[in-house]
Amino acid sequence: MPEVSVFCPRCGRAVEPDAENAPLAEAAPLSRNALLGAIAYIAFVPALIFLVVPVLKDVRFLRFHSLQALLFALATLIAGGAMRLLFVVLAFFPFLGFLLAWLIGGLVALAVGFMWIVVVVKAGLGDAYELPVVGALAARWANRQ
């Protein structure tokens, strides 16, 4: 039977997912863990608290989202520094360089804002959505503990 099947094609019974190969998502939508996973992305302080409090750091879903939130904040700071450096370099060119720097900065800001909204919504829905680079690293660290 294909992995995407929700119901058996013969009898129509619901198919239970394999417990061993289950994805990272441990939280049901609108549960306490899903809400706390979304709160982890609000700022770095809740994410740090979730990684320190003994009851919460044992929940793999919260540990993953807290680590991903911290790594996402770090990646955003690095991107901001790179954009500032790019702005300085492009500002040396007359009119077009300054305009190009503002356009690239705006696109990066929109991309970061969009990714932040996506991870907050996905965490609130109980999904363990991995961002391209930092998500894999956060998943590896979350599984290690």
Secondary structure, 3 states (H helix, E strand, C coil): CCCCCCECCCCCCECCCCCCCCCCCCCCCCCHHHHHHHHCCCCHHHHHHHHHCHHHHCCHHHHHHHHHHHHHHHHHHHHHHHHHHHHHHHCCCCHHHHHHHHHHHHHHHHHHHHHHHHHHHHHHCCCCCCCCCHHHHHHHHHHHC
